[in-house]
Every structure is written in structure tokens, then in C-alpha cells.
Amino acid sequence: MKFGVIVFPGSNCDHDAYHVISKHVGQPVDFIWHRETNLSAYDAVIIPGGFSYGDYLRAGALASFSPVMTSVKDFAAQGKLVLGICNGFQILCEAGLLPGALIRNRELHFICDHVRVRVESTSTPFTHELKPKSVLRMPIAHAEGNFVCDDATLAELQREDRIIFRYCDENGETSDAANPNGARDNIAGICSRERNVMGLMPHPERACEDALGSSDGREVFRSLAGTLAAAA
């Protein structure tokens, strides 16, 4: 299996994702510059966090028009796996690969902190090795992590089991107090209808080593690798 990590001008978590795949998952991985259009060598693509194109206009808006994103859409249409983290989640929404949008945090401040999220679904290539309703501790670092969508989209996400993570407290209870950015229905991560594209605002790649305060994010990448290994 081979992974690719897309790099936009302004990406700042690309090396974190590369480190996790190469050192903790132990699989080949390349950086993919945003002007690249050939993704045929890859089995999974990660769109990392950062401030692509300086987050001008809206976060992720300019990146969604990069040449590589046309190829990412084709890549996803083939059933291959795409993971968007933080700014990557914003880009996936802006590109129409995931529904909804990420807008300014409720308090209009940049938030950099550890949060807890509850695993809502393990029926994805990214979460099948996690325990349902388990609580993960992972960091967030964003100014625009407030997930919004219309009522019909929310009902669809709920009906199709596509809400993958929700912000919660240490006991796994969802509440307004446990919601750091005001996201609708405490949503921290969702997947596509085909379940091969997932976006989340917390950073699992920054939660893969105990020395960093948590290793809870490691299983996301191990799940991803396990899916690819099973399909080989």
C-alpha cells in the first residue's frame, strides 16, 4: 500500500501526517504538491491541516480549486480512501466531497486545546478498529471549526450513520459545554455516503505518541492501513 499527503502553500501538518504513516503505520508515503494531477500510484490520500493559501476568502475555499483536487475527486469516485484533517476537512467540504461547511467558531476566537470526541460509528475504513462510543482525546487548532448544515443534510447524516465523531466530555456525554466551537449536533467528523471519504476537525496525527499527551489518534491510521491490507 502507498499513502500520499497533499501539500498546499500554507499546509503545516503535512510532516506530522507523513511521520505517523512512515513511523507508526510503517508504510510508504509521499508528499504530493498541490499542482500534481496524477494520483494513480496511491491507495489513500491525506489532506492535512494548516492554512492553505493563507485561509483567504474562507478556510479551504482556494485550495478546493487546486489542480490536485480535481484528481482527488476522481480518486474518491474510484472508491479510494481520502482523509481530511482540520483544514483538510474544510477543503473537502468546499470541494463538495463532504456536505456542510466549517464556519467561524462560536466565540470567534482561534482555539488550540485538547478536546474529547466520542466514536459514533466504527463502520468506516478509518474507524473499524475503534470501539463504539469510546472517547478519544485529541488536540484541535482552528478558528473555523463550527460545522453547519441545513436540516435535511443533518437528517441524512444521522439516518445514514455518517456522523463519525461528536465532541463530548470525559464521560462521553455530549453537551453544549463540551462543544468547543458551536458545531451543529456536536459534530466533529463525518464521512461521505460511500464511506471512503472522511473529514474531522481534531488532529489524530498529533495524538499518536504518549509524549505529546495522547496516543488515541493512532487507531485512526491503523484502521486505514488495516482496510488497505485487507483489500490487497
Secondary structure by P-SEA (a helix, b strand, c coil): cbbbbbbcccccaaaaaaaaaacccbbbbbbbcccccccccccbbbbcccccccccccccccccccaaaaaaaaaaaabbbbbbccaaaaaaaaaccccccccccccccccccccccccccccccccccccccbbbbbccccccccccccaaaaaaaaaaccccbbbbccccccccccccccccccccccccccccbbbbccccccccccccccccaaaaaaaaaaaaaaac
